[in-house]
Amino acid sequence: MFSQQDLDFDRQHIWHPYTSMVDPLPCYPVVAAHGTRLTLADGRQLVDGMSSWWAAIHGYNHPALNHALQQQLAQMSHVMFGGITHPAAVALCRRLVAMTPDPLECVFLADSGSVAVEVAMKMALQYWLGRGERRQQFLTLQRGYHGDTFAAMSVCDPHNAMHSLWRGYLPQHHFAAAPQCGFADAWDEDDIADFTQQIKLHHRELAAVILEPIVQGAGGMRFYSPRYLQRVRELCDEFDVLLIADEIATGFGRTGALFACEHAGIAPDILCVGKALTGGTLTLAATITTRDVAETISRSEAACFMHGPTFMGNPLACAVAVASLDLLQSGDWKTQVAAIEQQLQEELLPLREHSRVADARVLGAIGVIETHDAVEMANIQRFFVEQGVWIRPFGRLIYLMPPYVSRREDITRLTQAMAAALDYSQHFTNAR
Ligand SMILES: *Cc1c(COP(=O)(O)O)cnc(C)c1O
């Protein structure tokens, strides 16, 4: 089913995320996935600890998601969204409007997370044009991640996103110091001092603040204080700046709340969702805004919002997203995520005592081990596969975000493999 020639072809001709064509790291052929298990071409089964990057929250090959796809497939796979609407898009947007905080009620369907962020940033620019101002700057946080397209990259952490590579091309925005108060730490008003200073200084040119609420994901897997987010909301109101919440990673229950903004009891002016929206089945994202922002954009010089992807509102993606949101509607995710959180706390937090570990932290169904040295990717990846688990670390972070349907034994397999991996020096580099 998968030969050595196939692997060789892959190595020579196919880009994978953030890989080299000169010295690519090994790839593992997966030929099927069911529930919490990935099946390798040689028949081995791996317990999934990644949900395919936050997405496959209900596990793989879920019958309800497959059924929704098949039903939609029998009607139509795709139709253009310009001048046409269809039942799957309406059903999805109804649910999104109902489940997101009240002021959010106008939905733009985008085809990936990065595009949803581009759309949110463009909405902010057009909003200010609608108010007769040309505001083109954004304020964001260090250690953030918002995607790989250029506008999204311009608000990613300057060091992680290697802004030096794009000097002169990438727009320059403002970066406030990353929050230091952890999720459950006592609040220290100093934590918001740099942000406060920057918004005071730059608010007249700021179109929006953009951030990941509560969890900074790919920029460091950091969990910060809900109080920080509340202060950001207050400051955005005080200085009349829009707030964009990028919940592409955190949305749909991952942090223990349906949306991470709920931990702080705030609503953004623009919300981006993606990743778990379709339960990890198809690529789809959405940018949801208030009636005020939507109407102000529509009164701007362009008289419309200037965006419209070819595959906007793809019916298959919308139908499977509806089925995924229906599964969430049952509310089982709450007990599942709470149980995973408790188990991760029990099994990962003691690893703080390990000499190789700088920190261990857990929030919702996210468990993170931060090590002193960066991982030696090929070695540690091979070890995890030999242990029968799929865990994909990066830098100094070994982390889990398993499907919500993971059983207790699945989580134990994952945390035991993480603990065991710490004991081998060849899994880590001393380069830094
Ligand atoms: C993954 C991610 C994105 C980008 O989404 P893609 O679908 O990969 O384009 C944007 N923001 C956050 C917070 C993400 O985690």
The ligand as an SDF file (V2000), in Angstrom:
LIG
                    3D

 15 15  0  0  0  0  0  0  0  0999 V2000
   -3.1340   27.4670   13.3860 C   0  0  0  0  0  0  0  0  0  0  0  0
   -3.4150   28.8720   13.7480 C   0  0  0  0  0  0  0  0  0  0  0  0
   -3.6250   29.8530   12.7500 C   0  0  0  0  0  0  0  0  0  0  0  0
   -3.4860   29.5500   11.2780 C   0  0  0  0  0  0  0  0  0  0  0  0
   -4.4090   28.6200   10.8290 O   0  0  0  0  0  0  0  0  0  0  0  0
   -4.1260   27.8060    9.4640 P   0  0  0  0  0  0  0  0  0  0  0  0
   -5.3790   27.0250    9.2540 O   0  0  0  0  0  0  0  0  0  0  0  0
   -2.9210   26.9610    9.7320 O   0  0  0  0  0  0  0  0  0  0  0  0
   -3.8820   28.8100    8.4050 O   0  0  0  0  0  0  0  0  0  0  0  0
   -3.9070   31.1350   13.1570 C   0  0  0  0  0  0  0  0  0  0  0  0
   -3.9980   31.4500   14.4630 N   0  0  0  0  0  0  0  0  0  0  0  0
   -3.8120   30.5480   15.4390 C   0  0  0  0  0  0  0  0  0  0  0  0
   -3.9490   30.9610   16.8690 C   0  0  0  0  0  0  0  0  0  0  0  0
   -3.5110   29.2330   15.1190 C   0  0  0  0  0  0  0  0  0  0  0  0
   -3.2960   28.3300   16.0920 O   0  0  0  0  0  0  0  0  0  0  0  0
  1  2  1  0
  2  3  1  0
  2 14  2  0
  3  4  1  0
  3 10  2  0
  4  5  1  0
  5  6  1  0
  6  7  2  0
  6  8  1  0
  6  9  1  0
 10 11  1  0
 11 12  2  0
 12 13  1  0
 12 14  1  0
 14 15  1  0
M  END
$$$$
